[in-house]
Amino acid sequence: MATEQGTLTTRPAVTPNLEAASLESAGAFLRAAGLVFDEITATRVTGHLDLNPDHHTPWGIVHGGVYTTAVESAASVGASTAVRDQGQVAVGLTNTTHFLRSATQGRVSVQATALHQGRTQQLWRVDITDESGRLLAHGEVRLQNVAAKP
């Protein structure tokens, strides 16, 4: 049950649901971004976003935060899948996202690949491409493996 604290709403910690295409347990922010996971493995995550005016800046192009959210989310889900059997999740330490080409609408693909998976940290690369295969954004996320909350 959510509780109100001033203007913030807090929710109790839940075990992450790492199943493909599941946004049921995601917060409102991730649901609003619209990222759909198509495939999730310990070394690769694929998904897509259907971009529309809800994702736009006041200048009519997709906000970079949409891409940054997709980069962080895809890397975190993949990295957490990799350490789930050890009772861990992976949390982002750094997210560097480069915006290469603007877009206004259409389906974009998100593909995340593990570059390094160590005992305590992981590094993931994430590419976002348009329907023509052009690279719109590229990111790398460094993550820390930490104990999952019960």
N, C-alpha and C positions, 0 to 999 in steps of 0.2 A: 504494500500500500504506500502511495506517495504521501509525503508530509510537507507542509508548507513551512518555510523558514524565511521570513521577509519576502523577497521577490523570487527566491530560488526554490525549486522543487527538488527534493532528494528522493531517491528510490533505494530500497535495499539492494545489496549486491546479489547478482544472480549468476549461476554457472553459464558461461557463454555458449550460445548455440552456434556451432560452426558448420551446420549443414548448408549445402548449396541452395541458393534462392530463398533462404529464410531471413526475413526481416522482422518477423513477429516479435522477437525480443529486443530488437534494435530501438534506440532512443528516437525521439521525434526528429532530431537533426539528421540522422542517417536516413530515416524513412523519407524525409523531405528531399534529400539529395537524389533519391531514386536509384541508387546503385543496386543492381541485381547480380548476384553471383551465379555463374553458370557451371563452374567446376572449381572444386577446392581440393588440393592435395597438399602434402607437406613441403613440396618444392615448387608448386605452380598454382596460380589462381587466375581464372578468367571470369569476366563479367561484362556488363554493358550498362550504359546510361542512355535513356531517351531524352535528349536535350530539348527544351522548349522555353518560352518566354519566362517561366518561373525561375529559370536559372540565370537570367540576364542581369547585367549591370544596368545602370541608368542609360548607358550608351548603346544598348541593344546587342551586346555580345555576352557569351557565357562568362560568368564570374570565375576568376582563377581559383577561388575557394572551392568550387565544385570539383575541379580537377585535383586539388590538394586533398580534399576529403576522400576522393576515390583512390588516390595513391596511398594514403595512410591506411585506409580501411582494407584494401586488398592485401597490402603487405602484412598488416597486423593479423588478419584472418589466416593467411598462409603460415606465418611464423608461429602463431598460436596452435595451429593444427600440428605443426612439426614437433611441438613440445608437450602436447596435451597428455600423451601417455606417461609423461614424467610428473604429472600433476602441476604443470606450469601453464602460464599464458605469456605472451610476448607483448611488451608495451613500447611504444615509440619513444626514442631518444632524440633523433633528428629526422627531419623530413625536408629534403631539398627538392622542390618541384620547379622545373623549367617550363615556361609557357612559350610554345614555338609558333603556334598558328591559332588565330581566333576562329570561333564557330558561332553559329546562331541557333542551329537546330539539327535534328537528326540523331540517329543512333551512333554512339561511339563505343568502341571496344576497349576494355581494360585488361591488360595482361601483366601479371606479376610473376617474377621468377626469383628464386633464391640465388644469391651470388655467394654467400658464405653463411654456414650454419654451425656456429660453435657452441660450446657448453654454456656460455653465459650471454652471448650476443649473436645477432644475425644481421645480415645486410641483404636487402631486397631491392630489385630494380622493377619499376612499373612503367609501362608505356601505354599511352592512350592514343588511339588512332581513329580517324573518321571512316566513313563507309567506303572511301576510295583507298584506304590504307595509309593515308598521310598522317604523319606523327603530329599530334596537336600538343601533347605535353609528355614530359619524361620526368620521372622522379626516382630518387633513391631514399630508402628509409632504413635507418639503423635502429634496431630493437634490442631491448634487454629481456632475457628470459627470467621471469619471477614466479614465485609460488602462487598458484591460483587460490582464491578465497573459497572456503568450503560453502 
